[in-house]
Amino acid sequence: MAVGLVVAQAPAALAVDTMTDLGVTWGGADIAVGGGKVFVSANDRIVVTDAQGALKDAITGLPRPSGLAVTADGTLLYVALSGSHQVAEIDTQSLEISRRIDLTAYPCPQSLTLAGSRLWVGHGCSDDWKAGVVSLDVSATVPEPSRIPITLYKAPLVVAAGNALVVGETGVSPADLLVYDVSSTTATLRGVIDGSTYGLNNLQDLSITLDGSMVVSAFGSPHRFEGWDTTSLTRVRTYGGEPTWQAGATAVAVSPDSARVVGGWSHPTSEAKRIALYDVATTARTYTNDNSIGELVAGSLVFSGNDIFGVIRQRYTDRLHLWRMEGTTLPASTLALTAPSTAQVLEPLTLTGRLALGGSDAGAQPIVVTRRLPDGTIATLAGVTTEADGTFTVTDTPPVQGTIRYDVIWDGNSEFRWSMASATVRVVKRESSLTLTAPFEVPALESLTMTGRLALTDGSAPGAQPLVAIRYLPNGTSQTLPTVTTKTDGTFTITDIPPVSGDVRYDVHWEGNAMFWGSTASRTVLVAKRDLSLTLSGPTTGIAGKELQFSGTLDAGGQLPTSGLLIKVLRTVTNRNGTDTTTLPSVAFASDGSFTFADTPSEGGEHTYTVRWTGDWASLPAEASRQITIRGGVG
């Protein structure tokens, strides 16, 4: 099926990993599952979520809760309260404390493990060689602690199943594992797995198979998980430990059916993952996972049906989060997604993919497709269903440019684990074009009109788009003209009166938008100086010593030069004494271009009066003359 429409509403909940903020900061944490709930102890409370990891409740006001253990039927939760030297029994449905078991004689209970009705407690308040292990028969009305005759440096880790109890030393390196037979009411030491012999340092976690035949350890070193036979006290399995995964093992858990073991590392290398799942018998790695927010808390892995839960301490804030890994124990499904490397904005693109279930065709399966834009906005596309062979096609029209990521998710089913695939497409903007038409030449001081059009390559109307128009003068200076806005069809008009003569360039620019690249158009206009006419009127004859009156007009075709500029006046006299030219005072022209001046010749002869306009940036030079014969004086 093809996908083309964007669905506005949020998608249905998917079987993908979730990370739930538990609302507490790190202060030690343990995790347990039972009664359809997940329990996490930290600081002064036990945070309660449902089986999907959603917050439901919290049991608060607890004095430093630490180790947790749940009965096989999931009805009762036991918690070690190291602050009050008690073990509390809690109903997993009502979340009420049904009783408190006093351990004042064995203070600071830390770790718990439950085998049948016998609860084993690792206790110890500090690093003072006063720690140890006691057991409680929780089926008794008033359980009496029974101490194992051993003294340890620090509160140990304890795990029990079948007829085996394993006690792990903490706070010392190398660290031993002490294995006890608990088939009777008295624990009998079978032997010690020697930490010095095997190089076991910094114990972080222990887990045991359902029948108690093998215990799996997580030590900070070596960087792997090891299975130890609880009868022969020898190492029989090794999980992980690849050279590229050099990180301290921090948590381990065996599945309830003892078929799988999950292990976690605190600080994996860049090539490693924080979580790996292994087949117990073959040690083959069947699953890996990782997160980017922080560090896996020691001892905080647990199976819940087909899911795995872990507790993550957020980097920099120490905030605790519950990490749910959905369908982890199911066989893997595989999603593949192929996308074009590039596409154009607003142009449909096609993605193809395939869902495979254990090497078989998937049949018709619903796939959820999401699109993440460069700004982080996520939209769910219309639903897609695979063909019988698992193939599918997705079509979409990307609305913006940039790198867009497409995610396809299959929700999984009761037989196969969910899967996800992603692909990125670099979406580029579409082209636009600007045209600008202007006259080749325009007279100075006259209005210039230019027209143009903004066009989009898809043929759509641009609508009202702001344009930037800049005028460049011959002297290298520029000025931005008032904003121009296109009409709906993209056409526009620009008017201007150039302030200089010569070649004036106009650039018009549209900056573009999320869908189209911007564009620029340019035109150069020759601003030509204007031709002016100058006339001069006056008498043709005169007498020396008498004043002459002259008048004239500077005609600029209605566009007079700047006021304040003057007309130059020259007088040339030719008589028997020769020819002599005198510069008379310059005259100003009136608003209509007219001007007048007077002169009193002092001698006779041929007098020529010349008026001269020298020109300016907008007009060319012009002149006019008047000849007068003057009698008297020197003739």
C-alpha positions as CSV (number, residue, x, y, z in Angstrom):
1,M,0.0,0.0,0.0
2,A,1.2,3.5,-0.7
3,V,1.3,6.3,1.9
4,G,0.7,9.9,0.9
5,L,-1.3,11.7,3.6
6,V,-0.1,12.9,6.9
7,V,-2.2,11.9,9.9
8,A,-2.6,14.7,12.4
9,Q,-3.3,12.6,15.5
10,A,-0.6,10.8,17.4
11,P,0.0,7.2,16.5
12,A,-1.2,4.3,18.6
13,A,1.2,3.0,21.3
14,L,4.0,1.0,19.8
15,A,5.9,-1.9,21.2
16,V,9.2,0.0,21.2
17,D,11.7,0.8,24.0
18,T,10.5,3.3,26.5
19,M,12.4,5.4,29.1
20,T,10.3,6.5,32.1
21,D,11.5,9.2,34.5
22,L,11.0,7.7,38.0
23,G,11.0,11.1,39.7
24,V,13.9,10.3,42.0
25,T,17.6,10.7,42.0
26,W,20.2,8.0,42.5
27,G,20.6,6.6,46.0
28,G,21.0,2.9,45.3
29,A,18.4,1.0,43.4
30,D,17.0,-2.5,43.1
31,I,14.3,-3.8,40.8
32,A,11.7,-6.6,41.0
33,V,8.7,-7.8,39.0
34,G,5.5,-9.3,40.3
35,G,1.7,-9.0,40.4
36,G,1.7,-7.3,37.0
37,K,3.9,-4.5,38.3
38,V,7.5,-3.3,38.3
39,F,9.0,-2.2,41.6
40,V,12.1,0.0,41.9
41,S,13.6,1.0,45.3
42,A,15.5,4.2,45.7
43,N,16.1,6.8,48.5
44,D,13.0,6.8,50.6
45,R,10.5,5.0,48.4
46,I,9.5,2.2,46.1
47,V,8.3,3.5,42.7
48,V,5.6,1.3,41.1
49,T,4.9,1.0,37.4
50,D,2.6,-1.2,35.4
51,A,4.0,-4.0,33.2
52,Q,4.5,-1.5,30.4
53,G,6.7,0.8,32.5
54,A,4.1,3.5,33.0
55,L,4.1,5.2,36.5
56,K,1.3,4.0,38.7
57,D,2.1,4.7,42.3
58,A,4.9,5.0,45.0
59,I,5.3,3.5,48.4
60,T,6.9,6.4,50.3
61,G,8.3,7.2,53.7
62,L,10.6,4.1,53.7
63,P,13.9,4.2,55.6
64,R,16.5,3.6,52.9
65,P,14.9,0.7,51.0
66,S,17.4,-1.4,49.1
67,G,17.1,-5.1,48.1
68,L,13.8,-6.4,46.7
69,A,12.4,-10.0,46.3
70,V,9.0,-11.2,45.1
71,T,7.2,-14.5,45.9
72,A,6.8,-17.0,43.0
73,D,3.1,-16.2,42.8
74,G,3.8,-12.5,42.6
75,T,1.5,-11.6,45.6
76,L,4.1,-10.4,48.1
77,L,7.1,-8.1,47.8
78,Y,9.9,-8.1,50.4
79,V,12.1,-5.0,50.8
80,A,15.2,-4.6,52.9
81,L,14.9,-1.4,55.0
82,S,18.5,-0.7,55.9
83,G,17.5,2.5,57.7
84,S,15.3,0.8,60.3
85,H,17.0,-2.7,60.3
86,Q,13.9,-4.4,59.1
87,V,12.5,-6.4,56.2
88,A,9.0,-5.2,55.2
89,E,6.4,-7.5,53.5
90,I,4.2,-5.6,51.0
91,D,1.0,-6.8,49.3
92,T,1.6,-6.2,45.6
93,Q,-2.0,-5.4,44.9
94,S,-2.9,-3.0,47.7
95,L,0.7,-1.8,48.1
96,E,0.2,-1.9,51.9
97,I,2.8,-3.1,54.3
98,S,1.4,-6.2,55.9
99,R,4.2,-6.7,58.4
100,R,7.7,-5.7,59.4
101,I,10.3,-8.3,60.4
102,D,12.8,-7.0,62.9
103,L,16.5,-7.5,62.2
104,T,18.0,-5.2,64.8
105,A,20.5,-7.9,65.8
106,Y,21.6,-8.1,62.1
107,P,21.5,-4.4,61.2
108,C,21.3,-2.7,57.8
109,P,19.8,-5.4,55.6
110,Q,20.9,-4.8,52.0
111,S,20.3,-7.6,49.5
112,L,17.5,-10.2,49.4
113,T,16.8,-13.5,47.6
114,L,13.8,-15.7,48.1
115,A,13.8,-19.5,47.5
116,G,10.4,-21.0,48.4
117,S,9.4,-19.7,51.8
118,R,13.0,-19.0,52.9
119,L,14.2,-15.4,52.5
120,W,18.0,-14.9,52.6
121,V,19.3,-11.5,53.7
122,G,22.7,-10.0,53.2
123,H,23.3,-7.4,55.9
124,G,26.0,-4.9,56.9
125,C,26.1,-1.2,57.8
126,S,29.6,-0.3,56.7
127,D,33.0,-1.6,55.7
128,D,33.9,-3.0,59.1
129,W,33.9,-6.9,58.9
130,K,30.6,-7.1,60.7
131,A,28.5,-8.1,57.7
132,G,26.9,-11.4,57.2
133,V,23.9,-13.5,56.0
134,V,20.7,-14.6,57.8
135,S,17.7,-16.5,56.6
136,L,14.0,-16.0,57.5
137,D,11.2,-18.5,57.1
138,V,8.5,-16.0,55.9
139,S,5.8,-18.7,56.1
140,A,6.1,-18.4,59.9
141,T,3.9,-16.0,61.8
142,V,7.0,-14.5,63.5
143,P,10.1,-15.4,61.4
144,E,13.2,-15.9,63.5
145,P,16.5,-15.0,61.9
146,S,19.0,-17.8,61.4
147,R,22.6,-16.7,60.9
148,I,25.1,-18.4,58.6
149,P,28.4,-18.6,60.6
150,I,30.4,-16.2,58.4
151,T,31.7,-12.7,58.9
152,L,32.2,-10.5,55.9
153,Y,33.8,-7.1,55.2
154,K,30.7,-5.6,53.7
155,A,27.0,-6.5,53.1
156,P,27.2,-9.3,50.5
157,L,25.1,-10.1,47.5
158,V,22.9,-13.2,47.9
159,V,21.1,-15.4,45.4
160,A,19.3,-18.7,46.0
161,A,17.3,-21.3,44.0
162,G,16.8,-25.0,44.3
163,N,19.2,-26.3,47.0
164,A,21.9,-23.7,46.4
165,L,22.7,-20.4,48.0
166,V,25.5,-18.2,46.6
167,V,27.0,-15.4,48.7
168,G,29.2,-12.9,46.9
169,E,31.7,-10.7,48.7
170,T,31.5,-7.0,48.0
171,G,33.9,-4.1,48.8
172,V,37.0,-6.3,48.4
173,S,39.0,-7.4,45.4
174,P,39.6,-10.1,44.5
175,A,36.2,-11.3,45.7
176,D,35.1,-14.8,46.5
177,L,31.8,-16.5,45.8
178,L,30.7,-18.8,48.7
179,V,28.3,-21.6,47.7
180,Y,26.1,-23.3,50.2
181,D,23.8,-26.3,50.2
182,V,20.5,-25.3,51.7
183,S,18.5,-28.5,51.2
184,S,18.0,-28.5,54.9
185,T,17.2,-25.8,57.4
186,T,20.9,-25.4,58.0
187,A,23.2,-23.9,55.3
188,T,26.2,-26.1,54.6
189,L,29.2,-24.7,52.8
190,R,29.9,-26.6,49.6
191,G,33.0,-24.6,48.7
192,V,34.4,-21.3,47.5
193,I,34.9,-20.0,44.0
194,D,38.2,-18.3,44.6
195,G,38.4,-14.7,43.4
196,S,42.2,-14.8,43.3
197,T,42.3,-17.9,41.2
198,Y,40.0,-16.5,38.6
199,G,40.8,-12.8,38.8
200,L,37.4,-11.7,40.0
201,N,37.3,-8.1,41.1
202,N,34.6,-5.6,42.1
203,L,31.5,-7.8,42.3
204,Q,28.4,-6.0,40.9
205,D,25.6,-8.5,40.6
206,L,24.6,-12.2,40.7
207,S,21.8,-14.2,39.3
208,I,21.0,-17.9,39.5
209,T,19.1,-20.5,37.3
210,L,15.7,-21.7,38.4
211,D,17.1,-25.1,39.6
212,G,20.1,-23.5,41.3
213,S,22.6,-25.5,39.2
214,M,24.4,-22.4,37.9
215,V,25.1,-18.9,39.2
216,V,26.0,-16.1,36.7
217,S,28.3,-13.4,38.0
218,A,28.9,-9.8,36.9
219,F,32.3,-8.5,38.0
220,G,33.8,-5.1,37.1
221,S,36.7,-7.2,36.0
222,P,36.8,-9.4,34.0
223,H,34.6,-7.6,31.5
224,R,32.2,-10.5,30.9
225,F,29.5,-12.6,32.6
226,E,30.5,-16.0,33.8
227,G,28.4,-19.1,34.7
228,W,29.6,-21.2,37.6
229,D,28.4,-24.7,38.4
230,T,27.2,-24.7,42.0
231,T,28.1,-28.3,42.5
232,S,31.6,-28.6,40.9
233,L,32.3,-24.9,41.6
234,T,33.9,-24.5,38.2
235,R,33.3,-22.0,35.4
236,V,31.1,-23.7,32.8
237,R,29.9,-20.7,30.7
238,T,31.3,-17.3,29.5
239,Y,28.9,-14.7,28.1
240,G,30.4,-11.7,26.2
241,G,33.9,-10.5,26.8
242,E,34.6,-9.6,23.2
243,P,37.8,-7.5,22.8
244,T,35.9,-4.5,21.5
245,W,33.5,-4.5,24.5
246,Q,36.0,-3.6,27.2
247,A,33.7,-2.2,30.0
248,G,32.8,-3.2,33.5
249,A,30.0,-5.7,33.8
250,T,27.4,-4.1,36.1
251,A,24.2,-6.2,36.0
252,V,23.0,-9.7,35.1
253,A,19.7,-11.6,35.2
254,V,18.7,-15.1,34.3
255,S,15.3,-15.5,32.7
256,P,12.6,-17.3,34.8
257,D,12.8,-20.3,32.5
258,S,16.6,-20.3,32.7
259,A,16.9,-20.2,28.9
260,R,18.4,-16.8,28.6
261,V,20.8,-14.5,30.4
262,V,20.9,-10.7,30.0
263,G,23.9,-8.7,30.9
264,G,24.7,-5.0,31.1
265,W,27.8,-2.8,31.2
266,S,28.2,0.5,32.8
267,H,30.6,2.3,30.4
268,P,30.7,0.5,27.1
269,T,33.1,1.5,24.4
270,S,31.8,3.3,21.3
271,E,31.6,0.0,19.5
272,A,29.7,-1.8,22.3
273,K,26.1,-1.8,23.6
274,R,24.9,-1.5,27.2
275,I,22.7,-4.6,27.0
276,A,23.3,-8.0,25.5
277,L,21.1,-11.2,25.6
278,Y,22.6,-14.6,25.4
279,D,21.3,-18.2,25.1
280,V,22.2,-19.8,28.4
281,A,23.2,-23.2,26.9
282,T,25.0,-22.1,23.7
283,T,26.2,-18.6,25.0
284,A,25.3,-17.2,21.6
285,R,24.4,-13.5,21.7
286,T,20.9,-13.0,20.3
287,Y,20.1,-9.4,21.1
288,T,21.9,-6.1,21.9
289,N,20.5,-2.7,22.9
290,D,21.8,0.7,24.0
291,N,20.6,4.0,25.3
292,S,22.2,7.5,25.3
293,I,21.0,9.1,28.4
294,G,23.2,7.5,31.1
295,E,24.6,4.6,33.0
296,L,23.0,1.2,33.9
297,V,22.6,0.9,37.7
298,A,24.4,-2.1,39.2
299,G,22.1,-5.1,39.7
300,S,19.1,-3.4,38.0
301,L,18.1,-5.9,35.3
302,V,15.0,-8.1,35.4
303,F,12.9,-10.2,33.0
304,S,9.2,-9.5,32.8
305,G,7.5,-11.9,30.3
306,N,9.1,-11.2,27.0
307,D,10.4,-7.8,28.2
308,I,13.5,-6.8,30.0
309,F,13.6,-3.8,32.4
310,G,16.7,-1.9,33.6
311,V,17.3,1.2,35.7
312,I,19.3,4.0,34.1
313,R,21.0,6.8,36.0
314,Q,20.9,9.9,33.9
315,R,24.2,11.5,33.1
316,Y,24.9,14.8,35.0
317,T,21.6,14.8,36.9
318,D,21.6,11.3,38.6
319,R,17.9,11.1,37.8
320,L,16.7,7.5,37.6
321,H,14.8,6.2,34.6
322,L,13.1,2.9,34.0
323,W,14.2,1.4,30.7
324,R,11.7,-1.0,29.2
325,M,13.1,-3.2,26.3
326,E,10.0,-4.6,24.6
327,G,9.7,-8.2,23.4
328,T,13.4,-8.8,24.0
329,T,13.2,-12.6,24.4
330,L,11.1,-13.2,21.2
331,P,12.8,-14.2,17.9
332,A,13.9,-11.2,15.9
333,S,12.1,-9.7,13.0
334,T,13.9,-7.7,10.4
335,L,12.7,-4.4,8.8
336,A,14.6,-2.9,5.8
337,L,14.0,0.5,4.4
338,T,15.4,2.0,1.2
339,A,15.1,5.7,0.3
340,P,16.5,8.0,-2.4
341,S,19.5,9.9,-1.3
342,T,18.1,13.2,-2.5
343,A,14.7,14.6,-3.4
344,Q,13.0,18.0,-4.1
345,V,10.7,19.7,-1.6
346,L,7.1,19.4,-2.6
347,E,7.9,16.6,-5.0
348,P,6.7,13.1,-4.2
349,L,9.3,10.6,-3.2
350,T,9.1,6.8,-2.9
351,L,10.6,4.6,-0.2
352,T,10.5,0.8,-0.3
353,G,11.1,-1.8,2.3
354,R,10.5,-5.4,3.5
355,L,9.6,-7.1,6.7
356,A,10.9,-10.6,7.4
357,L,9.9,-12.8,10.2
358,G,12.6,-15.4,11.0
359,G,13.5,-15.7,7.4
360,S,9.9,-16.2,6.3
361,D,7.5,-13.9,4.5
362,A,5.6,-11.7,6.8
363,G,2.3,-11.7,5.1
364,A,0.0,-8.7,5.5
365,Q,1.3,-6.7,8.5
366,P,0.5,-3.1,9.6
367,I,3.5,-0.8,9.5
368,V,3.7,2.6,11.2
369,V,5.6,5.3,9.3
370,T,6.8,8.5,10.8
371,R,8.6,11.5,9.3
372,R,11.0,13.7,11.3
373,L,11.6,17.2,9.8
374,P,14.9,19.1,10.4
375,D,13.3,21.1,13.2
376,G,12.4,18.0,15.1
377,T,8.7,18.0,14.2
378,I,7.3,14.5,13.9
379,A,4.3,13.5,11.8
380,T,2.7,10.0,11.4
381,L,2.0,9.1,7.8
382,A,-1.1,7.3,6.8
383,G,-0.9,3.6,7.6
384,V,0.8,1.1,5.4
385,T,0.3,-2.7,5.2
386,T,2.9,-5.1,3.8
387,E,2.3,-7.4,0.8
388,A,2.2,-11.1,1.2
389,D,6.0,-11.3,0.8
390,G,6.5,-8.6,3.4
391,T,7.4,-5.8,0.9
392,F,5.9,-2.3,1.2
393,T,6.0,1.0,-0.5
394,V,5.7,4.5,1.1
395,T,5.2,7.7,-0.8
396,D,5.5,11.1,0.7
397,T,5.8,14.7,-0.3
398,P,8.4,16.4,1.9
399,P,7.1,19.9,2.9
400,V,10.5,21.5,3.6
401,Q,14.2,21.2,2.6
402,G,16.9,19.7,4.8
403,T,17.6,16.2,6.0
404,I,14.4,14.3,6.7
405,R,14.3,11.0,8.5
406,Y,11.7,8.3,7.9
407,D,11.2,5.6,10.5
408,V,9.1,2.5,9.9
409,I,8.1,0.4,12.9
410,W,6.5,-3.0,13.1
411,D,4.8,-3.5,16.5
412,G,5.6,-7.2,16.8
413,N,3.3,-10.0,17.8
414,S,3.3,-12.9,20.2
415,E,5.8,-14.8,18.1
416,F,8.3,-12.2,16.9
417,R,10.0,-9.1,18.4
418,W,9.2,-5.7,17.1
419,S,11.6,-4.1,14.7
420,M,12.4,-0.7,13.3
421,A,14.2,0.7,10.3
422,S,15.2,4.3,9.4
423,A,16.4,6.1,6.3
424,T,17.3,9.7,5.7
425,V,16.7,11.8,2.6
426,R,18.4,15.1,1.8
427,V,15.6,17.3,0.5
428,V,16.6,20.3,-1.5
429,K,14.6,23.4,-2.3
430,R,13.1,24.0,-5.7
431,E,14.3,26.7,-8.0
432,S,12.7,30.1,-8.5
433,S,13.5,32.8,-11.1
434,L,13.3,36.6,-11.2
435,T,13.0,38.6,-14.4
436,L,13.5,42.4,-14.5
437,T,12.8,44.7,-17.5
438,A,14.1,48.3,-17.6
439,P,14.8,50.9,-20.4
440,F,18.3,51.0,-21.7
441,E,18.5,54.8,-21.2
442,V,16.6,57.4,-19.2
443,P,17.1,61.2,-19.0
444,A,18.4,62.5,-15.7
445,L,15.9,63.7,-13.2
446,E,13.1,61.7,-14.8
447,S,11.3,58.8,-13.1
448,L,12.4,55.3,-14.2
449,T,9.9,52.5,-14.2
450,M,11.0,48.8,-14.2
451,T,8.8,45.7,-14.3
452,G,9.5,42.1,-13.4
453,R,8.1,38.8,-12.3
454,L,8.9,36.1,-9.7
455,A,8.3,32.6,-11.1
456,L,8.3,29.2,-9.3
457,T,9.4,26.1,-11.1
458,D,6.3,24.2,-10.2
459,G,4.2,26.7,-11.9
460,S,2.3,27.8,-8.8
461,A,1.6,31.5,-8.1
462,P,4.0,33.0,-5.7
463,G,1.5,35.2,-4.0
464,A,2.6,38.4,-2.2
465,Q,6.3,38.0,-1.7
466,P,8.6,40.8,-0.4
467,L,11.5,41.7,-2.7
468,V,14.6,43.7,-1.9
469,A,15.7,46.2,-4.6
470,I,19.1,47.8,-4.4
471,R,20.5,50.7,-6.5
472,Y,24.2,50.8,-7.2
473,L,25.7,54.2,-8.3
474,P,28.8,54.7,-10.5
475,N,30.8,55.9,-7.5
476,G,30.4,52.5,-5.8
477,T,27.8,53.5,-3.2
478,S,24.5,51.7,-2.9
479,Q,21.0,52.3,-1.4
480,T,18.2,49.9,-0.6
481,L,14.9,51.1,-2.2
482,P,11.6,50.8,-0.4
483,T,10.3,47.2,-0.2
484,V,8.6,45.9,-3.2
485,T,5.9,43.2,-2.9
486,T,4.8,41.0,-5.8
487,K,1.3,40.6,-6.9
488,T,-0.4,37.2,-6.6
489,D,0.9,36.2,-10.0
490,G,4.4,37.2,-9.1
491,T,4.6,40.5,-11.1
492,F,5.9,43.7,-9.7
493,T,6.8,47.3,-10.6
494,I,9.7,49.4,-9.3
495,T,9.9,53.2,-9.8
496,D,12.9,55.3,-9.0
497,I,14.5,58.7,-9.9
498,P,18.3,58.0,-10.2
499,P,20.2,60.8,-8.4
500,V,23.3,60.7,-10.7
501,S,24.1,60.3,-14.4
502,G,26.0,57.4,-15.8
503,D,25.5,53.7,-15.5
504,V,23.2,52.8,-12.6
505,R,22.6,49.2,-11.7
506,Y,19.5,47.8,-10.1
507,D,19.5,44.4,-8.3
508,V,16.2,42.7,-7.2
509,H,16.4,39.8,-4.8
510,W,13.9,37.3,-3.3
511,E,15.4,35.4,-0.4
512,G,13.3,32.3,-0.9
513,N,11.4,30.3,1.7
514,A,11.4,26.8,3.1
515,M,10.4,25.3,-0.3
516,F,12.2,27.5,-2.9
517,W,15.6,28.8,-3.4
518,G,15.9,32.6,-3.7
519,S,16.8,34.3,-6.9
520,T,18.2,37.6,-8.2
521,A,17.7,39.7,-11.3
522,S,19.8,42.7,-12.4
523,R,19.6,45.5,-14.9
524,T,21.9,48.5,-15.7
525,V,20.3,51.8,-16.9
526,L,22.2,54.6,-18.6
527,V,21.1,57.9,-16.9
528,A,21.9,60.5,-19.6
529,K,22.5,64.2,-19.0
530,R,19.8,66.5,-20.4
531,D,20.2,69.0,-23.3
532,L,19.4,72.5,-22.1
533,S,18.8,75.7,-24.2
534,L,19.9,79.2,-23.2
535,T,18.6,82.4,-24.8
536,L,19.7,86.0,-24.4
537,S,17.7,89.2,-25.4
538,G,18.8,92.8,-25.3
539,P,19.3,95.9,-27.4
540,T,21.3,95.9,-30.7
541,T,22.8,99.4,-30.2
542,G,23.8,101.5,-27.3
543,I,25.8,104.6,-26.1
544,A,28.9,104.5,-24.0
545,G,28.1,105.4,-20.4
546,K,24.5,104.4,-20.6
547,E,23.1,101.3,-19.0
548,L,22.0,98.3,-21.1
549,Q,19.4,95.8,-19.9
550,F,19.5,92.1,-20.8
551,S,17.1,89.2,-20.2
552,G,17.2,85.5,-21.0
553,T,15.9,82.1,-20.3
554,L,17.4,78.8,-19.3
555,D,15.1,76.1,-20.7
556,A,15.5,72.7,-19.2
557,G,12.2,71.2,-20.5
558,G,10.5,71.6,-17.2
559,Q,13.4,70.2,-15.1
560,L,15.6,73.1,-14.0
561,P,19.0,72.4,-12.5
562,T,19.4,72.7,-8.7
563,S,18.6,76.2,-7.4
564,G,21.5,78.3,-6.4
565,L,23.6,77.5,-9.4
566,L,24.6,80.6,-11.5
567,I,24.9,81.6,-15.1
568,K,28.2,83.0,-16.1
569,V,28.3,86.3,-18.0
570,L,31.1,87.5,-20.3
571,R,31.6,90.7,-22.2
572,T,33.9,90.9,-25.2
573,V,34.7,94.4,-26.7
574,T,36.3,94.9,-30.1
575,N,37.5,98.4,-31.2
576,R,40.6,100.1,-32.4
577,N,42.3,99.3,-29.2
578,G,41.9,95.5,-29.9
579,T,39.7,92.8,-28.3
580,D,39.2,92.4,-24.6
581,T,37.0,90.0,-22.7
582,T,35.7,90.7,-19.2
583,T,33.9,88.4,-16.8
584,L,30.8,90.1,-15.4
585,P,29.1,89.1,-12.2
586,S,27.2,85.8,-12.6
587,V,23.5,85.8,-12.5
588,A,20.9,83.5,-10.9
589,F,17.9,82.2,-12.7
590,A,14.4,82.4,-11.3
591,S,12.1,79.4,-10.7
592,D,10.9,79.6,-14.3
593,G,14.4,79.7,-15.7
594,S,14.4,83.4,-16.5
595,F,17.2,85.8,-15.6
596,T,18.2,89.5,-16.1
597,F,21.3,91.5,-15.8
598,A,22.5,95.1,-16.7
599,D,25.8,96.5,-17.9
600,T,27.1,100.0,-18.6
601,P,29.7,100.0,-21.4
602,S,32.4,102.6,-20.9
603,E,33.7,102.7,-24.5
604,G,32.4,102.4,-28.0
605,G,32.9,99.4,-30.3
606,E,31.4,96.0,-31.0
607,H,30.2,94.5,-27.8
608,T,29.4,90.8,-27.5
609,Y,27.6,89.6,-24.4
610,T,27.7,85.8,-23.8
611,V,25.8,83.9,-21.1
612,R,27.1,80.4,-20.4
613,W,25.7,77.5,-18.4
614,T,28.6,75.2,-17.5
615,G,26.4,72.1,-16.9
616,D,26.0,69.8,-13.9
617,W,25.5,66.1,-13.2
618,A,22.1,66.2,-14.8
619,S,22.6,68.6,-17.8
620,L,25.0,69.4,-20.5
621,P,26.6,72.9,-21.0
622,A,24.8,75.6,-23.0
623,E,25.4,79.2,-24.0
624,A,23.9,82.2,-25.9
625,S,25.3,85.5,-27.2
626,R,24.1,89.0,-28.1
627,Q,26.0,91.5,-30.2
628,I,25.6,95.3,-29.6
629,T,27.1,98.3,-31.3
630,I,28.1,101.0,-28.9
631,R,28.6,104.5,-30.0
632,G,30.7,107.2,-28.3
633,G,33.9,107.0,-26.4
634,V,36.6,105.1,-28.2
635,G,35.2,104.1,-31.6
